[in-house]
Amino acid sequence: MKCQVCGKYAATTHITKVINGQKSEVYLCPYCANQNGNAPVFNSILSGDFENFFGGLWGTPSEIEKPIANVCNVCGSSLRDIQSRGKLGCSNCYTVFGNYLLRPLKEIHGSNSHVGKIPQKAGQGIRIAGEIDKLKEELNRAVSEQNFEQAAKLRDKIKELEQNRG
């Protein structure tokens, strides 16, 4: 089935919306799904088409076809190798391909920043930065809920932590 928006590429995303009891369905290619801000296709992983599942996360069909000149200087992996394998060649690949990895990591994991435990030996700066990020999220939520008194307290706490950080 072709994409119902562009009509060029194969539809890999099926979106069903129910608004006020009215059900609508649309079939999209990876490019149109990304343009509309929809999540990546998860049904392709069930059909065994694992390579196409990750392929849609890397960008539009035309972007996927572009050759990437960057090659990891440690393991020799190219971006094409990483796309086809679905994993990096070594830890240096994170540095070399960092710009290309942010969007896929965020789409797969829901975030592209570490949310787990921090080792005790890690600097206090990492902990403060994490706390500042959490407070900024709370600040945005307080502003959107028009809770300006709470927002002012959070703003002041963020400023204090940023000054202490250095």
MOMOTA-V70721 format. One record per backbone hydrogen bond with DSSP energy under -0.5 kcal/mol. NH is the residue of the N-H (numbers start at 1). CO is the residue of the C=O. E is the energy in kcal/mol with one decimal. If there is no record, write none. Layout:
nh co e
NH CO E
NH CO E
//
This chain:
nh co e
3 9 -2.6
4 27 -3.0
7 3 -0.8
11 1 -3.2
12 28 -2.3
13 28 -2.7
15 13 -0.5
15 26 -2.9
17 24 -3.0
19 17 -0.5
19 22 -2.4
22 19 -2.2
23 21 -0.6
24 17 -2.9
26 15 -2.2
28 13 -2.9
33 29 -2.4
34 30 -2.2
35 31 -2.3
36 32 -1.8
37 34 -1.2
38 33 -2.6
45 42 -0.5
46 42 -0.7
47 43 -1.2
48 45 -0.6
49 44 -1.8
50 48 -1.4
53 49 -1.6
54 50 -1.7
55 51 -2.2
56 52 -1.8
57 54 -1.0
58 54 -0.8
58 55 -0.9
64 60 -2.1
65 61 -1.3
66 62 -0.8
69 67 -0.5
72 77 -2.9
76 72 -1.4
79 70 -0.7
82 78 -2.1
83 79 -2.5
84 80 -2.4
85 81 -2.5
86 82 -2.5
87 82 -0.5
93 90 -1.0
94 91 -1.0
95 92 -0.7
96 92 -2.2
97 93 -2.9
98 95 -0.6
100 97 -0.9
101 97 -1.3
101 98 -0.5
102 98 -1.1
104 100 -0.5
105 101 -2.5
106 102 -2.3
107 103 -2.5
108 104 -2.4
109 105 -2.8
110 106 -2.0
111 105 -0.6
122 119 -1.5
126 123 -0.9
127 123 -0.9
128 124 -2.5
129 125 -2.6
130 126 -2.1
131 127 -2.2
132 128 -2.7
133 129 -2.2
134 130 -2.1
135 131 -2.5
136 132 -2.4
137 133 -1.8
138 134 -2.2
139 135 -2.6
140 136 -2.5
141 137 -2.2
142 138 -2.7
143 139 -2.5
144 140 -2.4
145 141 -1.8
146 143 -1.4
147 142 -3.2
148 146 -1.1
151 147 -2.0
152 148 -2.2
153 149 -1.7
154 150 -2.4
155 151 -2.6
156 152 -2.2
157 153 -2.1
158 154 -2.4
159 155 -2.3
160 156 -2.2
161 157 -2.4
162 158 -2.5
163 159 -2.0
164 160 -2.1
165 161 -1.9
166 162 -1.2
//
